[in-house]
Amino acid sequence: MPTLAPSTLPGSLVQCLEEDGQFVIDIPARPRRFIAASSGAVTLLVGMLVVLFYFIAPDAPGFAIIGMSTFVAAMLCLVCLGLVQVYLTRTSVLVTHDSVVIKHSRFGREQLEHYTLSGPTRARQWFPEPKPGRRMQPLGIVIEAKEGPARFGSSLRQGELDWLEWRISRFLGTARDDDAPLLAVVAGEVAGNRGIEASLEPWPPPYESHVRVEDRGHETVFHLPNTRQTGTFTGIGSIVFGLAIIGGYLWYFWPALGGTELETGELVMICVGGLFALLGIASVLNGLTELFGAKRLTISRDRIVYRAGVFGLAVWWTLRTADVISAGSWTPAEQRRNAADGGGCIRTARRDIRYGHAVPRDEREWVYHEVVRLILAVRF
């Protein structure tokens, strides 16, 4: 096996070094993700506390207030401790053909785990126990060993896990260059992929396709259908749910909103209820977008943009084309998730674009192929 320089995915902080029969992985801490996740947890728990004492039990005795406050504080501490374990831990992994050593560094303290490999093995993504009707998300990388499964990488995104799974398995001799994610052609690691040439061949569109492809020379635009055009009408439930939340908010708070003077408790409850009202508005807009929205996926040499909008309002997601490591169905080809196909997905190490939920099933494979073909064409 040739010696390789340290390598990483574009846009990822994970570093790898393969040298002298050893494969070293460095997964740094993610303080920004910790701040984002902990802020969400704090907001949720404080909101629950406010709703409890100002809405459900405004006349609760003092001991009840103290008890519930203590319970919420304990829950908050447990959540933050769990987030520290995931996002504020630096993990170093040493993989050889005989063993795996994992070192967790957290606030100056180190924890070592040693595992012995028995025969040929490969890395794979670690999923929780499957539940019917629920999409399973991977929790990290696992390598089977004599002492039990060696698990790490719980802070990594799907794109990083896809790449790292193949990278470790290739070092252990149970995967080849051709097994790499089709778009994960990292300089110096994969000289070529036999699937690239086949993927550059265009496929004819299905008869009377709902997807319109527009070639603008410097970019290609996929005009994707909404659920009204395909006849599925998905989104009605989201609209009804949102209208119910908005109606409940107005019904309960309308008398208070018409008052001239508001007490502190009423003002707090109006603000907290307003957050739920915003959730209802977002639900209504999401349903309207699914039913009547215009959705476009634009692929160019520099970037990939997915835009969805309705009535002049739009949201969009942008990825750098050079950072894409996989594209295709949202459900992986290995069928390791017990969930229905939710559309297409374009992945980088840190972010995803999910598109085409309303595209009919008999047209999806054609759309996936054309998206991959165009990304390969502009990159290679």
N, C-alpha and C positions, 0 to 999 in steps of 0.2 A: 504494500500500500504506500503510495508516494506521500511525502511530507507536505502538508498544506499550511499556508499562512492562516492566521486567525481570520475567521469569516463570520459573517452575520447576514441576516436578511435585511434588505433595504427597509429602513424605518423601524427596525427592531434594535433593542439594546442587548439581546442575547448574543454572547460571543462563544465561538467554538475553536478548539485547537486540536488537530490530530497530528501526533508525532510519536515515533518510537513505540508503536503498539499501544498507545494510550489516546483516549479521546476525552478531552476536558471541556466541560460546559460551564459557563458562568452566567447565572441569571440574577441580575441586580435587583435591588429593592425598587418598588414603584410608589414613591411617596405621593405623587399626584393622584394616583388612583385611590390611595388610602384616604386622602383629603376629600375626594369626591364621594366615595362610598360612605365614609363616616358622617359627612355633612348630611347626606340623605337619611341615614339612620337617626341622627339627632333630630332632624326636622320631623320625621315620622313619629318618633316616640314622644316628643314634646307636643306635637299636634294631638296625639292620643290623650295625653294628660289634660290638655286644655279642653278638649271635647268632653272628657269625663266629668270634670268639675264645673264646667260652665253650662253644660247641656244636659248630661244625664243625671248628675247628682250635685246640683248647685248648693244644696243645704247640708252637705255631708259634714259629720262632726270632725273635730280636729284630728283625732287619732286615725280616722279613715284617710284623711288627706296625707298625713305623715306616712301611713302604711303604703298607700298607692304611690306616693312620690319615691319612697324607698324601693319599691318594686320596679318602677320605671328606671330609676338610676342603676339598679342592679342589672336590668336587661341591657341598658345602654353600655355598661362596662363589659358585659359578656360579648356584645356585638363588636365593640371596639377591640377587645382582645382577639376575637376571631379575625378581624380585619388586619390586626398587627401581624398575626401568624401568616397571613396570605401575602400582604403587600409590603410589609416593612422587614422582610426577611431576605437576606442575600443567600442564594443557594449556589454552591459549587459542586459539580458532579464529575467524578473520575471514573471512566468506564474503560475496562480492559476486557480481554477475551475470557478472563477467569473470574472477575469480580466487579462490583460496583460500590463506590464509596461516595456518600452524600454528606456534605457539610452545610449546616444551616448556621448562619451568623446573624445574630440579633442583639443590638445594643451592646456590642463588645463580647457577648457570650457565644460560644460555639458548641454545636451538637453534631456528633459524628454518627453515621450509620454505615455499617459494613455488611455487604451481601456477597455471597459466593454463587457464581453461575455454574450450572451443571449442563454442559453440552450446548449446542447451538440454540440460540434464543433470539428474540427480536423485541424491539420496543413497540409499544402500542399505546393508544390513547385510553385513558382510564375513565370509564363511564359509571355512574351510580346504578343502582338496581333499577331495571326498566319498570315503568308504570304504564298501563294501557292508556292510550290517548294523550300521552304527554311527551313532548319532544325532549330527549335527553341531551344535555350539554356535557362535553368532556370536562373532567376535573383535573387533568394533568397527564403526565407520562408515567407508564408503569413498565418495569422489566421484571419478569418472573425469575426468582432466585430460590436457593435451597431454604433460606431462612424465612421466605415469604416474599410478597411483592415489594419491589423497590419503587416508591412513588415520589414524584417531585414535579415541579412546574405548575402548581395550582394557580399562579398569578398570570399565566400566559394566555394569550388570545388564540382563537381557533387557527388562524393562519400560521402562528408560530408553532403550534402543536403539530400541524400537518407537516411542516418542514422538518422539525426536530425528530419526529417519529421516523421519517425516512432517513434522516442523517445518521441517527444512532444505529438503525437496523443495517444500513450500508456498511458501517464500520464493523459490526458484528458478523458480517458476511451473509446475512439473511435477506438482503435487498440489493438491487442493482441500480445503476444510473437510470435505467429505463423505468424504474418504479417511482422515480421522483414525481412530485406534483408537476403537471405538464408545463406550467409557467415558472417553476422554481429552478430556473437555469442560472445559478449563481456563478459569477466569473471565477474560473479556476477550479470549479468543483465538478461540473457536468459539461463534458465536451459537446454532447448532443443528446437528443432524445428521439427515439425512433417514431414517437407519436406526432412529432412536429410536422413532418412532411404530409402525413395523412390529414392532419388537422387544418392544413392550409388549403385543402380542396373545398370549394364551395358546394353547398348542398342546395338543390332546388327547393323553393318554398312550397309548403303544402297548398293544395287547391283551396282557393277562397280563404286565404289566411287572414286572421284578424290583426296580424302584426304587419305594419308597413315600414319598409326600410328605405331610408333616404340617404343617398350618397352625395355629400356636398363637396367632394374633392379633398379638402383638408380634414374632414371628419365624417363619420357615419352616424346617423341618428335612427334609433329604433323607436317607432311610435307604437306604444303598447296599449292594448285595449283596457277599458274599464269593465266592471261587472255588468253594467247595463247592456253594453255591446255584445258581450258573450252570453247573456241570458241567465247568469247565475244570481245576480242581484245581491251579492254579498255586500254588506254594509248597512242594510236596513236595521239590523239588530243594534249596531253601534249608534245609529241615529236615535232610535227609541230609547236606548240606555242614557244617552247624553241629555235628551229632552226631559227624561224623568228626573235626573239630577238637578237640572236647571229649574224645572217646575217646583221641585221640593224646596229648593233654596228660596225661590221667590215667595212660595206659599208661607214658609215659616218666618222669613225675615222682612216681608213687605211691611207689616205694621211698624216694626222698629225703624225701617228705612224712612218711613214717613214722619217720624218724630222729630222734634226740634232739638231735644237734648238727649244724648245717649250716655248711659253709664259705662264705666270701664269694662265691665263684664260683657255688656251687649256689644260694645265696639270690638272686643276681642273675638266674640263669637261670629260677628259679621265677617271679620277678616278671615277667620279659619274656615267658615262656610264658603267664603269667596274662593278659597283654593279648590274646594270641591266643585264649585260652579265653573271654574276654569277647566277642571277635568271634564265636566259635562260638555263645555264648548268644544274642547279638543276632540272628544268622542264624536260629536256631531260633525265636525269638519272632516274627521277621518272617514266617517261613513259616507259623507257627500263626495269625498275624493274617490273612494272605492266605486261609487255608483256612477258619478258623472265626470270625474277628473280626467285631465290630460296628463299622460305619463310618457316621459321621454328618457331614453338611455343613449347618451352621446359618447362616442369613443373617438379619441384623437391621439396623436403621437404623444402629447404631453399629459393629458388627463382624461379621466372617465367621470362623467357627471350623470347622475340620475335625478330627474326633476319630476315632482308630482304636484299638481295644483288644481284648484277649482275656484271659479268666480273671482279670478284675479289674485287669489292668495296661493302661494306656492312654497314648498320646502325642497331643498336639494342637498345631495350628498356628493362629495368630490373625492376622488382618489388619484394619485399619481400613477400613470400607466406603468412606469418602470418599477413600481413597488408591488404589482400584482403577482401573487404566487399561486393562485388557483382560481378557477372559474368553472361554473357548471351548475348542477342541481344543488339546491339547499341541502338535501339529504345526500350524504356521501355514498359513493358507489358500493362501499362495503356493507351498506344497510345495517350499520351498527346502532342506528337510532330507531326506536319503535315509534315512528311518526310518519304522517303523510307528507308527501312532497309539497313544500310550501312555496315553490317558485325557484328562480335562479339566484345565485349568490356569487359575487366577485370578492375575493378575499385578499387583503394585505396582512402584514404582520400585526397591525394594530386595529384596523377598521375593516368593516364589511359594507358592501352595497347589496341589498336584497331587492329583487325586482321581479316583475312578471307573475304576480300571484294570480292574476285573472286570466292569464294565457291558457287556452284549452290544452289539455294533456297531450293531444295528438300533435300539437305544434311546439311543445316545449323543447324536445330534443333538437329540433331544427334551430330554435332560437339560441339554445346553449351552444351548439356547434358554431353558429355564425359569430356569436360574441367571442368565443375563444379564438376563432380564426382571425378575426379583425385585430384582437389584441396581439396575437403572434405576428400578424402582418406588419403592424406599426412598430413592433419591438425588434423584429429580426429581419 
